[in-house]
Amino acid sequence: MNKRAHWTSNIGFLLAAVGSAVGLGNIWRFSYMVYKNGGSAFLIPYFIALLTIGIPILVLEYGIGYWRKGSAPKALRDIDERWEWLGWWIVSFVMFGIVIYYCVVIAWCLNYFLLSFKLFWNSGWGNNTNEYFFKNFLNLSSSITNIGSINFKIALANLFIWLICWFICYKGIAKGIEKANKIFMPLLFFLTLALVIWSFFLKGSKIGYDYYFLKPDFSKLRDIKVWIDAYTQNFFTLSVGFGIMIAYASYLPPKTSIVKNAFLTGLLNHGYSFMTGFAVFGVLGYMSQSQGVPISKIVKEGVGLAFVAFPQAINTLPFGRLNAIVGIIFFFCLVIAGISSAISIIEAFSSAILDKFHFHRRHVVTILFIIGFLGGLIFTTSAGLYFLDIIDHFLTNYALVITGILECVIVGWFLSTKLLISYLIKESPATGIKKKILSFFLFGFWSYCIRFLSPAILITIFVLSIKSDVSKPYGGYDPVYLLVIGVGSLVVTHIIGYTISCFRWKDEPEENYWDEELS
Ligand code: PHE
């Protein structure tokens, strides 16, 4: 009997995959990228990147997970034993790096969500939102060496977020992750839609829309940095290179159309980002008009958009105490978008452990919950933001790009892509002309991207990132800390991954370690 858990339907899978893709990054990172990179002109490289990297690598990850019915280490090991370590490195750097700080950022959002209720009583984050965020809330220290103490409010919220993630993952695939996303995703969509419609009626919103949509600054497209941003944003936002999509696709039932699912995931994710852009830029336009400041001068840095500019905008809205509702909805959206992404990372790691060691899901998830929460404490200290910033920079700019390159090279050159493609075509429910188009797409465009175009682009980005980091230390930090913390996080997660890969694979036991009721 095949003990592997599975989704109850394709929609369930799709919602979970979109839940992973749609996260904090869609709401503030996307809008910030558009803001910084010339408004709508940025959308051009952004969608080109979707076609040349996003969708091809999504098809690749879905494809190998679905084909080999396993998480990243199992799928890669099936291709060639020598690649198992890569699978473990991927799931280790996301589990012991990314998700740990990602949950702390969700914890900030949860705090701001609760704080929004105080606006009903005219208190909250006060008038100087910049000072509130960095000084009162984060209690940010003057330098990375000055760690200070743990911020109790953030640590508590972090514990709460981990408890929710633990509960959802503990319940398993169909009853936990699928069910949660079936609630979260429609809810997120309608709440965001409410924000978009509301922002439409704000005075000055048109100034924001002009910037976002109508008056592109095409000269920016000549700047290579804009293209790098578009490509890295695609990687991050689609959750590819994280091993997540491999694990999620391994729970698919037979006769599933992988390519269709990849296109749907990409379009839904990008569509959602595009939609939130209207809410964010509507509000920025309002601020620009009410303060008489040009829109390009409103936001200073990335985190500032969600935690400084938005609260500031909420303060100045004309609805008095009811301004609170906008804050509540906005930060609630961030919390649910974040949780649905965090659980996907935990699942990528736990499914890998279940595949190899067949421990019980509930034990694995509980241990990860403890490690995740305790590990997150460092990011709740007064120097937490510095650690977060450096680790995020190194893991997303290097680890993700390296795994992307290796995945393309392994599948494109070491595995006969023909084998994978024939499997996908055989399993696809498409018939007649649709099947022909599918085969044309996979043998033509997709193979070309995976073998040549996508790795070439990724290698270019990798080289340029190294060049820029070497010529100027990232974020103005002391290079010693960049090496110890940034490069250190790459090395440590690699060692963890490599060590796990050295253990022996256990034989499949009789009992049901997936802890799910199987039908
Ligand atoms: N795709 C998520 C986002 O845009 C990011 C993410 C997902 C990061 C899963 C890590 C893991 O926010």
Residues whose N, C-alpha, C, O or C-beta is under 5 A from the ligand:
A	BS01	LIG	S20 A21 V22 G23 L24 G25 N26 F236 T237 L238 S239 S341 I345
